Amino acid sequence: MPTIDLGIVELDGGIRITGQLRIETPSAGMPVRGEVEIVRREGYDDRYGMVFYAV
C-alpha cells in the first residue's frame, strides 16, 4: 500500500493549509512552493489537492 506524506504549511498572513509533501527530507520552517495537482483518481473522477515541493 502506498504511503502519503502530509504536512501543514503556513502561508504569508498566518493562514495554514494541509497538503501532500513531495520532499525527500522535510523539516519545520523550510520554504516550500505549492501547486494544485491530481492527488487521487477514482474511476473517471480526478481529485485535486495541494502538493508541496522544496524550493
PDB file of N, CA, C and O in Angstrom:
ATOM      1  N   MET A   1       0.845  -1.176   0.000  1.00  0.00           N
ATOM      2  CA  MET A   1       0.000   0.000   0.000  1.00  0.00           C
ATOM      3  C   MET A   1       0.895   1.246   0.000  1.00  0.00           C
ATOM      4  O   MET A   1       1.820   1.336   0.808  1.00  0.00           O
ATOM      5  N   PRO A   2       0.633   2.200  -0.890  1.00  0.00           N
ATOM      6  CA  PRO A   2       1.461   3.407  -0.946  1.00  0.00           C
ATOM      7  C   PRO A   2       1.246   4.295   0.278  1.00  0.00           C
ATOM      8  O   PRO A   2       0.180   4.294   0.893  1.00  0.00           O
ATOM      9  N   THR A   3       2.275   5.041   0.605  1.00  0.00           N
ATOM     10  CA  THR A   3       2.177   5.982   1.725  1.00  0.00           C
ATOM     11  C   THR A   3       2.134   7.401   1.186  1.00  0.00           C
ATOM     12  O   THR A   3       2.598   7.670   0.077  1.00  0.00           O
ATOM     13  N   ILE A   4       1.572   8.309   1.982  1.00  0.00           N
ATOM     14  CA  ILE A   4       1.480   9.717   1.623  1.00  0.00           C
ATOM     15  C   ILE A   4       2.043  10.530   2.781  1.00  0.00           C
ATOM     16  O   ILE A   4       1.646  10.338   3.930  1.00  0.00           O
ATOM     17  N   ASP A   5       2.970  11.439   2.478  1.00  0.00           N
ATOM     18  CA  ASP A   5       3.480  12.351   3.491  1.00  0.00           C
ATOM     19  C   ASP A   5       2.627  13.608   3.469  1.00  0.00           C
ATOM     20  O   ASP A   5       2.492  14.249   2.427  1.00  0.00           O
ATOM     21  N   LEU A   6       2.052  13.964   4.606  1.00  0.00           N
ATOM     22  CA  LEU A   6       1.234  15.160   4.719  1.00  0.00           C
ATOM     23  C   LEU A   6       1.932  16.176   5.599  1.00  0.00           C
ATOM     24  O   LEU A   6       2.697  15.823   6.496  1.00  0.00           O
ATOM     25  N   GLY A   7       1.658  17.442   5.330  1.00  0.00           N
ATOM     26  CA  GLY A   7       2.232  18.497   6.141  1.00  0.00           C
ATOM     27  C   GLY A   7       1.278  19.663   6.254  1.00  0.00           C
ATOM     28  O   GLY A   7       0.371  19.824   5.438  1.00  0.00           O
ATOM     29  N   ILE A   8       1.492  20.477   7.275  1.00  0.00           N
ATOM     30  CA  ILE A   8       0.741  21.713   7.451  1.00  0.00           C
ATOM     31  C   ILE A   8       1.689  22.848   7.108  1.00  0.00           C
ATOM     32  O   ILE A   8       2.758  22.978   7.704  1.00  0.00           O
ATOM     33  N   VAL A   9       1.292  23.669   6.143  1.00  0.00           N
ATOM     34  CA  VAL A   9       2.136  24.756   5.656  1.00  0.00           C
ATOM     35  C   VAL A   9       1.497  26.077   6.047  1.00  0.00           C
ATOM     36  O   VAL A   9       0.301  26.284   5.839  1.00  0.00           O
ATOM     37  N   GLU A  10       2.299  26.969   6.615  1.00  0.00           N
ATOM     38  CA  GLU A  10       1.809  28.292   6.991  1.00  0.00           C
ATOM     39  C   GLU A  10       2.136  29.277   5.875  1.00  0.00           C
ATOM     40  O   GLU A  10       3.300  29.463   5.519  1.00  0.00           O
ATOM     41  N   LEU A  11       1.108  29.901   5.332  1.00  0.00           N
ATOM     42  CA  LEU A  11       1.262  30.867   4.250  1.00  0.00           C
ATOM     43  C   LEU A  11       1.516  32.258   4.814  1.00  0.00           C
ATOM     44  O   LEU A  11       1.384  32.479   6.018  1.00  0.00           O
ATOM     45  N   ASP A  12       1.884  33.203   3.937  1.00  0.00           N
ATOM     46  CA  ASP A  12       2.009  34.588   4.353  1.00  0.00           C
ATOM     47  C   ASP A  12       0.671  35.025   4.938  1.00  0.00           C
ATOM     48  O   ASP A  12      -0.381  34.712   4.381  1.00  0.00           O
ATOM     49  N   GLY A  13       0.704  35.728   6.030  1.00  0.00           N
ATOM     50  CA  GLY A  13      -0.524  36.166   6.682  1.00  0.00           C
ATOM     51  C   GLY A  13      -1.004  35.206   7.756  1.00  0.00           C
ATOM     52  O   GLY A  13      -1.995  35.482   8.432  1.00  0.00           O
ATOM     53  N   GLY A  14      -0.310  34.072   7.924  1.00  0.00           N
ATOM     54  CA  GLY A  14      -0.627  33.153   9.013  1.00  0.00           C
ATOM     55  C   GLY A  14      -1.641  32.069   8.702  1.00  0.00           C
ATOM     56  O   GLY A  14      -1.919  31.234   9.562  1.00  0.00           O
ATOM     57  N   ILE A  15      -2.203  32.054   7.500  1.00  0.00           N
ATOM     58  CA  ILE A  15      -3.162  31.001   7.145  1.00  0.00           C
ATOM     59  C   ILE A  15      -2.409  29.682   6.983  1.00  0.00           C
ATOM     60  O   ILE A  15      -1.329  29.647   6.394  1.00  0.00           O
ATOM     61  N   ARG A  16      -2.985  28.595   7.511  1.00  0.00           N
ATOM     62  CA  ARG A  16      -2.355  27.279   7.412  1.00  0.00           C
ATOM     63  C   ARG A  16      -3.220  26.358   6.560  1.00  0.00           C
ATOM     64  O   ARG A  16      -4.446  26.355   6.665  1.00  0.00           O
ATOM     65  N   ILE A  17      -2.553  25.579   5.714  1.00  0.00           N
ATOM     66  CA  ILE A  17      -3.262  24.602   4.888  1.00  0.00           C
ATOM     67  C   ILE A  17      -2.513  23.268   4.933  1.00  0.00           C
ATOM     68  O   ILE A  17      -1.299  23.223   5.130  1.00  0.00           O
ATOM     69  N   THR A  18      -3.256  22.207   4.749  1.00  0.00           N
ATOM     70  CA  THR A  18      -2.696  20.855   4.734  1.00  0.00           C
ATOM     71  C   THR A  18      -2.557  20.395   3.291  1.00  0.00           C
ATOM     72  O   THR A  18      -3.412  20.679   2.452  1.00  0.00           O
ATOM     73  N   GLY A  19      -1.478  19.687   3.014  1.00  0.00           N
ATOM     74  CA  GLY A  19      -1.279  19.160   1.678  1.00  0.00           C
ATOM     75  C   GLY A  19      -0.260  18.035   1.689  1.00  0.00           C
ATOM     76  O   GLY A  19       0.360  17.740   2.710  1.00  0.00           O
ATOM     77  N   GLN A  20      -0.105  17.421   0.535  1.00  0.00           N
ATOM     78  CA  GLN A  20       0.891  16.354   0.399  1.00  0.00           C
ATOM     79  C   GLN A  20       2.277  16.971   0.267  1.00  0.00           C
ATOM     80  O   GLN A  20       2.449  18.013  -0.366  1.00  0.00           O
ATOM     81  N   LEU A  21       3.257  16.317   0.869  1.00  0.00           N
ATOM     82  CA  LEU A  21       4.651  16.753   0.763  1.00  0.00           C
ATOM     83  C   LEU A  21       5.378  15.840  -0.210  1.00  0.00           C
ATOM     84  O   LEU A  21       5.399  14.623  -0.027  1.00  0.00           O
ATOM     85  N   ARG A  22       5.962  16.409  -1.222  1.00  0.00           N
ATOM     86  CA  ARG A  22       6.814  15.647  -2.139  1.00  0.00           C
ATOM     87  C   ARG A  22       8.229  16.182  -1.946  1.00  0.00           C
ATOM     88  O   ARG A  22       8.839  16.763  -2.844  1.00  0.00           O
ATOM     89  N   ILE A  23       8.714  15.958  -0.734  1.00  0.00           N
ATOM     90  CA  ILE A  23      10.016  16.464  -0.297  1.00  0.00           C
ATOM     91  C   ILE A  23      10.768  15.288   0.319  1.00  0.00           C
ATOM     92  O   ILE A  23      10.234  14.574   1.167  1.00  0.00           O
ATOM     93  N   GLU A  24      11.998  15.095  -0.111  1.00  0.00           N
ATOM     94  CA  GLU A  24      12.804  13.962   0.367  1.00  0.00           C
ATOM     95  C   GLU A  24      12.946  13.950   1.892  1.00  0.00           C
ATOM     96  O   GLU A  24      12.633  12.950   2.538  1.00  0.00           O
ATOM     97  N   THR A  25      13.412  15.047   2.455  1.00  0.00           N
ATOM     98  CA  THR A  25      13.590  15.132   3.914  1.00  0.00           C
ATOM     99  C   THR A  25      12.995  16.450   4.414  1.00  0.00           C
ATOM    100  O   THR A  25      13.718  17.437   4.552  1.00  0.00           O
ATOM    101  N   PRO A  26      11.697  16.477   4.686  1.00  0.00           N
ATOM    102  CA  PRO A  26      11.063  17.722   5.142  1.00  0.00           C
ATOM    103  C   PRO A  26      11.530  18.105   6.542  1.00  0.00           C
ATOM    104  O   PRO A  26      11.881  17.248   7.352  1.00  0.00           O
ATOM    105  N   SER A  27      11.526  19.412   6.809  1.00  0.00           N
ATOM    106  CA  SER A  27      11.855  19.896   8.145  1.00  0.00           C
ATOM    107  C   SER A  27      11.015  21.135   8.443  1.00  0.00           C
ATOM    108  O   SER A  27      10.600  21.852   7.533  1.00  0.00           O
ATOM    109  N   ALA A  28      10.776  21.371   9.709  1.00  0.00           N
ATOM    110  CA  ALA A  28       9.962  22.506  10.132  1.00  0.00           C
ATOM    111  C   ALA A  28      10.619  23.817   9.710  1.00  0.00           C
ATOM    112  O   ALA A  28      11.827  23.993   9.870  1.00  0.00           O
ATOM    113  N   GLY A  29       9.827  24.726   9.177  1.00  0.00           N
ATOM    114  CA  GLY A  29      10.313  26.051   8.821  1.00  0.00           C
ATOM    115  C   GLY A  29      10.947  26.167   7.449  1.00  0.00           C
ATOM    116  O   GLY A  29      11.354  27.261   7.058  1.00  0.00           O
ATOM    117  N   MET A  30      11.044  25.075   6.706  1.00  0.00           N
ATOM    118  CA  MET A  30      11.687  25.156   5.391  1.00  0.00           C
ATOM    119  C   MET A  30      10.759  25.813   4.373  1.00  0.00           C
ATOM    120  O   MET A  30       9.546  25.612   4.435  1.00  0.00           O
ATOM    121  N   PRO A  31      11.303  26.597   3.434  1.00  0.00           N
ATOM    122  CA  PRO A  31      10.462  27.204   2.402  1.00  0.00           C
ATOM    123  C   PRO A  31       9.999  26.146   1.396  1.00  0.00           C
ATOM    124  O   PRO A  31      10.763  25.262   1.010  1.00  0.00           O
ATOM    125  N   VAL A  32       8.746  26.253   0.985  1.00  0.00           N
ATOM    126  CA  VAL A  32       8.173  25.318   0.017  1.00  0.00           C
ATOM    127  C   VAL A  32       7.368  26.102  -1.017  1.00  0.00           C
ATOM    128  O   VAL A  32       7.022  27.264  -0.804  1.00  0.00           O
ATOM    129  N   ARG A  33       7.080  25.448  -2.132  1.00  0.00           N
ATOM    130  CA  ARG A  33       6.154  26.018  -3.119  1.00  0.00           C
ATOM    131  C   ARG A  33       5.031  25.007  -3.291  1.00  0.00           C
ATOM    132  O   ARG A  33       5.254  23.799  -3.212  1.00  0.00           O
ATOM    133  N   GLY A  34       3.841  25.500  -3.524  1.00  0.00           N
ATOM    134  CA  GLY A  34       2.691  24.618  -3.642  1.00  0.00           C
ATOM    135  C   GLY A  34       2.048  24.693  -5.011  1.00  0.00           C
ATOM    136  O   GLY A  34       2.076  25.730  -5.674  1.00  0.00           O
ATOM    137  N   GLU A  35       1.471  23.581  -5.422  1.00  0.00           N
ATOM    138  CA  GLU A  35       0.742  23.506  -6.680  1.00  0.00           C
ATOM    139  C   GLU A  35      -0.503  22.665  -6.469  1.00  0.00           C
ATOM    140  O   GLU A  35      -0.501  21.730  -5.669  1.00  0.00           O
ATOM    141  N   VAL A  36      -1.572  22.999  -7.191  1.00  0.00           N
ATOM    142  CA  VAL A  36      -2.779  22.180  -7.177  1.00  0.00           C
ATOM    143  C   VAL A  36      -2.596  21.103  -8.235  1.00  0.00           C
ATOM    144  O   VAL A  36      -2.383  21.396  -9.411  1.00  0.00           O
ATOM    145  N   GLU A  37      -2.681  19.851  -7.798  1.00  0.00           N
ATOM    146  CA  GLU A  37      -2.468  18.719  -8.699  1.00  0.00           C
ATOM    147  C   GLU A  37      -3.479  17.623  -8.405  1.00  0.00           C
ATOM    148  O   GLU A  37      -4.184  17.663  -7.396  1.00  0.00           O
ATOM    149  N   ILE A  38      -3.541  16.648  -9.295  1.00  0.00           N
ATOM    150  CA  ILE A  38      -4.362  15.464  -9.041  1.00  0.00           C
ATOM    151  C   ILE A  38      -3.669  14.661  -7.944  1.00  0.00           C
ATOM    152  O   ILE A  38      -2.507  14.278  -8.085  1.00  0.00           O
ATOM    153  N   VAL A  39      -4.386  14.409  -6.856  1.00  0.00           N
ATOM    154  CA  VAL A  39      -3.809  13.650  -5.750  1.00  0.00           C
ATOM    155  C   VAL A  39      -4.410  12.252  -5.625  1.00  0.00           C
ATOM    156  O   VAL A  39      -3.887  11.401  -4.905  1.00  0.00           O
ATOM    157  N   ARG A  40      -5.532  12.025  -6.346  1.00  0.00           N
ATOM    158  CA  ARG A  40      -6.154  10.703  -6.318  1.00  0.00           C
ATOM    159  C   ARG A  40      -7.064  10.564  -7.531  1.00  0.00           C
ATOM    160  O   ARG A  40      -7.686  11.529  -7.975  1.00  0.00           O
ATOM    161  N   ARG A  41      -7.129   9.345  -8.057  1.00  0.00           N
ATOM    162  CA  ARG A  41      -8.038   9.043  -9.168  1.00  0.00           C
ATOM    163  C   ARG A  41      -8.951   7.905  -8.740  1.00  0.00           C
ATOM    164  O   ARG A  41      -8.505   6.882  -8.221  1.00  0.00           O
ATOM    165  N   GLU A  42     -10.234   8.112  -8.972  1.00  0.00           N
ATOM    166  CA  GLU A  42     -11.233   7.078  -8.680  1.00  0.00           C
ATOM    167  C   GLU A  42     -12.065   6.877  -9.934  1.00  0.00           C
ATOM    168  O   GLU A  42     -12.937   7.690 -10.242  1.00  0.00           O
ATOM    169  N   GLY A  43     -11.805   5.817 -10.645  1.00  0.00           N
ATOM    170  CA  GLY A  43     -12.525   5.586 -11.894  1.00  0.00           C
ATOM    171  C   GLY A  43     -12.231   6.713 -12.866  1.00  0.00           C
ATOM    172  O   GLY A  43     -11.085   6.921 -13.264  1.00  0.00           O
ATOM    173  N   TYR A  44     -13.274   7.438 -13.244  1.00  0.00           N
ATOM    174  CA  TYR A  44     -13.108   8.560 -14.161  1.00  0.00           C
ATOM    175  C   TYR A  44     -13.049   9.897 -13.424  1.00  0.00           C
ATOM    176  O   TYR A  44     -13.013  10.947 -14.065  1.00  0.00           O
ATOM    177  N   ASP A  45     -13.039   9.879 -12.103  1.00  0.00           N
ATOM    178  CA  ASP A  45     -13.022  11.106 -11.305  1.00  0.00           C
ATOM    179  C   ASP A  45     -11.614  11.408 -10.812  1.00  0.00           C
ATOM    180  O   ASP A  45     -10.949  10.545 -10.240  1.00  0.00           O
ATOM    181  N   ASP A  46     -11.166  12.639 -11.037  1.00  0.00           N
ATOM    182  CA  ASP A  46      -9.881  13.102 -10.518  1.00  0.00           C
ATOM    183  C   ASP A  46     -10.136  13.965  -9.290  1.00  0.00           C
ATOM    184  O   ASP A  46     -11.033  14.808  -9.290  1.00  0.00           O
ATOM    185  N   ARG A  47      -9.347  13.751  -8.249  1.00  0.00           N
ATOM    186  CA  ARG A  47      -9.445  14.546  -7.017  1.00  0.00           C
ATOM    187  C   ARG A  47      -8.205  15.446  -6.957  1.00  0.00           C
ATOM    188  O   ARG A  47      -7.075  14.970  -7.063  1.00  0.00           O
ATOM    189  N   TYR A  48      -8.432  16.731  -6.790  1.00  0.00           N
ATOM    190  CA  TYR A  48      -7.342  17.696  -6.759  1.00  0.00           C
ATOM    191  C   TYR A  48      -7.050  18.121  -5.333  1.00  0.00           C
ATOM    192  O   TYR A  48      -7.947  18.154  -4.491  1.00  0.00           O
ATOM    193  N   GLY A  49      -5.797  18.446  -5.064  1.00  0.00           N
ATOM    194  CA  GLY A  49      -5.387  18.918  -3.752  1.00  0.00           C
ATOM    195  C   GLY A  49      -4.047  19.628  -3.855  1.00  0.00           C
ATOM    196  O   GLY A  49      -3.435  19.681  -4.922  1.00  0.00           O
ATOM    197  N   MET A  50      -3.604  20.169  -2.736  1.00  0.00           N
ATOM    198  CA  MET A  50      -2.316  20.871  -2.687  1.00  0.00           C
ATOM    199  C   MET A  50      -1.176  19.875  -2.561  1.00  0.00           C
ATOM    200  O   MET A  50      -1.254  18.910  -1.801  1.00  0.00           O
ATOM    201  N   VAL A  51      -0.125  20.125  -3.315  1.00  0.00           N
ATOM    202  CA  VAL A  51       1.101  19.331  -3.241  1.00  0.00           C
ATOM    203  C   VAL A  51       2.246  20.325  -3.064  1.00  0.00           C
ATOM    204  O   VAL A  51       2.344  21.299  -3.810  1.00  0.00           O
ATOM    205  N   PHE A  52       3.106  20.086  -2.087  1.00  0.00           N
ATOM    206  CA  PHE A  52       4.197  20.992  -1.772  1.00  0.00           C
ATOM    207  C   PHE A  52       5.555  20.385  -2.145  1.00  0.00           C
ATOM    208  O   PHE A  52       5.802  19.196  -1.944  1.00  0.00           O
ATOM    209  N   TYR A  53       6.415  21.232  -2.690  1.00  0.00           N
ATOM    210  CA  TYR A  53       7.774  20.849  -3.097  1.00  0.00           C
ATOM    211  C   TYR A  53       8.774  21.772  -2.423  1.00  0.00           C
ATOM    212  O   TYR A  53       8.443  22.910  -2.090  1.00  0.00           O
ATOM    213  N   ALA A  54      10.004  21.289  -2.217  1.00  0.00           N
ATOM    214  CA  ALA A  54      11.063  22.120  -1.660  1.00  0.00           C
ATOM    215  C   ALA A  54      11.428  23.208  -2.683  1.00  0.00           C
ATOM    216  O   ALA A  54      11.372  22.977  -3.891  1.00  0.00           O
ATOM    217  N   VAL A  55      11.795  24.374  -2.193  1.00  0.00           N
ATOM    218  CA  VAL A  55      12.188  25.480  -3.080  1.00  0.00           C
ATOM    219  C   VAL A  55      13.654  25.365  -3.378  1.00  0.00           C
ATOM    220  O   VAL A  55      14.203  26.192  -4.107  1.00  0.00           O
TER     221      VAL A  55
END
